[in-house]
Amino acid sequence: MSPTHDQSIPSIQVLDANEGVLRGASIRIRRNALICLRGPAGAGARTMAVDVLVAESRRKYLLALAPGERAGLGGLEQVAVESISGLPPAVHVDCRSHRRDGNLGRALQLEESLCQLLHDEGRIQCPLCGESCRALSADAAARLVAAEMPEERCLFLAPYSRGTVDDRELVAEIRGAGFARLRLDGQVVRLDSPNVEAAVTACSKMEIVVDRLQPGTALSSRLLEAVRNARAVSGGRCLVEAIDTGRQLWLNQQLTCTGCATIHPRPTPDDLLSGHADRHPLSDGVLLGDTSITGMRRMTLDELQAHLERWTRADGPAAELRHRMHIAGRLGLGGLPLERQVAHMADGERVRMALARCLSTGLMGMLYVFEGLGGLMHALDLPDLVQALRQLVDHGNTVVVVNGGKAIREAADQVVDFAANQTVGSPEVAPAGGCVSGRNAGAGLLHLTAPALPPSGPVDLLLPMGTLIALAGPSGSGKTRFIDDLLLPALKGRARHGQSLVFRGHRGLVRALCIDDTSSRPDVAVLLHLGLGEGIARLFAASPVAQRRGYPLEWFRLDAPGGRCTRCEGMGVLHYDMDFLEDLTISCPQCQGRRFREDVDEATVRGYRISEVLVQTVETAAQWLQRERSLGKRLDAALRCGLGHLPLGSGTGSLERAERLRLQLARELPRLGRRDLITLDLPAAGEHEQDVEALITALRASTCAGATVVVADHDQLLLEAADCLIEFSSGCSPVLQGGPVAAA
């Protein structure tokens, strides 16, 4: 699988891996290099990268933690491999991940740093008068008054609230604390003067005179002592007033407006984050220059970087923040605002975002494993992608890309091909009815019109029904939005952008199906997903043994209690969480992995028990059930979708993305007709050529059944196989480039 390596070159060596579909696989891949692991679904490329390299790296990290630290983290399952050497810490990046919450700032970890920067260096503006607010330490307060009022004779005052204490007791308490004067309603009185208690009772505003001095000539220690004493008496507040001019200066420990002297609650960095549950009253009052955090979120990354360069020091805490923005800008994200929602970003933009996040961490000696890279970006954007991967390698990391496409293969330092490892293939099955081109003559046209919908221009297209229609164009040009915001809402009668649909020579559509790899419940057996469960159960329920013993049909179904094993509930295995040890998965001791009760498993149909049917592949089952018309039709659909190698009892959670997509198509294929429309978004992204060809065959089978297929993708094989091509470019109307109605 890999070329001979010089033993002196640092490498990762895997010996005798038997995880998943791997059977004794051994490879040696170079460290500090760009590696491409490729192969069709089920051949082992993804299994080696994710289930062996990433899983073992994570397990070793967790084992290094104390038992209390790793409690509840999981991920300690033993990987089925003889040995792995030279394995660095691993990071798995699936660019096709459906986790799309949050905004660009959060995804790039910029917003948290920006909020911290605003908190530390920003100016806080009072919402009442517009003046600046500040909170001072005692040392800073002493330096400030010495700088602001050096030549003036000043009173250091501590504002005091009388509360419910008796005035005589209050005067005695203040006198006992060592103070000699009070200022009552602006008049200074001595505490030893007669009738001072009556004056305290009559006044509305009382301040303790802590000291009288000239800040410019006083000792710094005396200034500091005056500030501290005033704050100690008045709960952190200190007022300095010039005796001759009446000028006042607040030196409070709390956040205080320099204009109106209002004390505000100080915001924390978390208060400035977007989506904070309780909005702080000063959230929009923290400014860097003249811009708040809300205004910064609306800036593009390029604009925000220029703003920080203007208002922050070149070598200060903002330097790292500007550096990360610079990396994102080099990857083509500079024109996006910080508040752009990840869900509204194009797939290629999410790929750039993932690469920017990896580069901005500055980590060295890591193993980065990428999935779904190549097929998510337009051919014109691939040089930027390869350059970013090379930068990760230049930083001292090992980069492994699973099925990255031709551009990444040509740039890779080492390519490991797993195609030869696939032991079971799918037979080539000709499309039913002799349909080869996929074009259904006379199927009708769909006329779609719409005003301009950014980023594309006005839409006026005649789409041929019963064909494979491909949407092509750079990432962010509007392909996905065309499907999600124009086509599907119009088909469902929920037009929101003024679009309209007119069917010509066609009765219209009944179903609009969105096919993706998350369309099914996880870990459902393949035979249940294909709709074979009830039909196979009916065969066994009609067997002589079942008839003689009175076994009902439900007893031969995995998704119903009765005949399945009560211990493992039809799973065949038991899983134990061992807390601080590796989790344990064993064959069920009650059914010995048969998944059904022993007496139920004694029933046979044409020489097979129900437990033996579950380990049959789709190809074997198609031959076994060729006389059963309804079951044979469903199995034939799975064969035409290239799934002949899948065991009927395997869970969908163990399949790779390409297999799950084709399984969805195989389930729908037997019931497709001329009034069905199927949409797929980037189905060939990051897939091997054999998987793309199998996908094209499945899509052709769908159009042969009469359905219309609309697919958005960058893969050249898929685009060349389409009956007509719609080209998208930002700011321009989509153009029909090929097909029977291109000239209409």
Sequence and secondary structure as in RCSB ss.txt:
>XXXX:A:sequence
MSPTHDQSIPSIQVLDANEGVLRGASIRIRRNALICLRGPAGAGARTMAVDVLVAESRRKYLLALAPGERAGLGG
LEQVAVESISGLPPAVHVDCRSHRRDGNLGRALQLEESLCQLLHDEGRIQCPLCGESCRALSADAAARLVAAEMP
EERCLFLAPYSRGTVDDRELVAEIRGAGFARLRLDGQVVRLDSPNVEAAVTACSKMEIVVDRLQPGTALSSRLLE
AVRNARAVSGGRCLVEAIDTGRQLWLNQQLTCTGCATIHPRPTPDDLLSGHADRHPLSDGVLLGDTSITGMRRMT
LDELQAHLERWTRADGPAAELRHRMHIAGRLGLGGLPLERQVAHMADGERVRMALARCLSTGLMGMLYVFEGLGG
LMHALDLPDLVQALRQLVDHGNTVVVVNGGKAIREAADQVVDFAANQTVGSPEVAPAGGCVSGRNAGAGLLHLTA
PALPPSGPVDLLLPMGTLIALAGPSGSGKTRFIDDLLLPALKGRARHGQSLVFRGHRGLVRALCIDDTSSRPDVA
VLLHLGLGEGIARLFAASPVAQRRGYPLEWFRLDAPGGRCTRCEGMGVLHYDMDFLEDLTISCPQCQGRRFREDV
DEATVRGYRISEVLVQTVETAAQWLQRERSLGKRLDAALRCGLGHLPLGSGTGSLERAERLRLQLARELPRLGRR
DLITLDLPAAGEHEQDVEALITALRASTCAGATVVVADHDQLLLEAADCLIEFSSGCSPVLQGGPVAAA
>XXXX:A:secstr
      TTS EEEEEEE STT SSEEEEEESSSEEEEE  TTSSHHIIIIIIIIHHHHHHHHHHS HHHHTTT  
    SEEEEES   EEEEETT     SBHHHHTT HHHHHHHHHHH EEE TTT  EEE   HHHHHHHHHHHSS
SS EEEEEEE  TTS HHHHHHHHHHTT  EEEETTEEEETTSTTHHHHHHH S EEEEEEEE TTTS HHHHHH
HHHHHHHHHTS  EEEETTT  EEE  SSEEETTT  EE    GGGGSTT SS  TTTTTEEBTTB HHHHHHSB
HHHHHHHHHHHS TTSTHHHHHHHHHHHIIIIITTSBTT BGGGS HHHHHHHHHHHHHHH   S EEEEES GG
GS GGGHHHHHHHHHHHHHTT EEEEES  HHHHHH SEEEE GGG  S       GGG  S   TT  EEEEEE
   TTS  EEEEEETTSEEEEE STTSSHHHIIIIIIHHHHTT   SS EEEEESS   SEEEE  TTSS TT B
HHHHTT HHHHHHHHHTSHHHHHHT  GGGG TTSTTTB TTTTTSSEEEE  TTS  EEEE TTTTT SB TTG
GG EETTEEHHHHHTSBHHHHHHHTTT HHHHHHHHHHHHTT TTSBTT BGGGS HHHHHHHHHHHHGGG  TT
EEEEEESTTTT  HHHHHHHHHHHHHHHHTT EEEEE   HHHHHH SEEEE  TTS  EEEESTTTT 
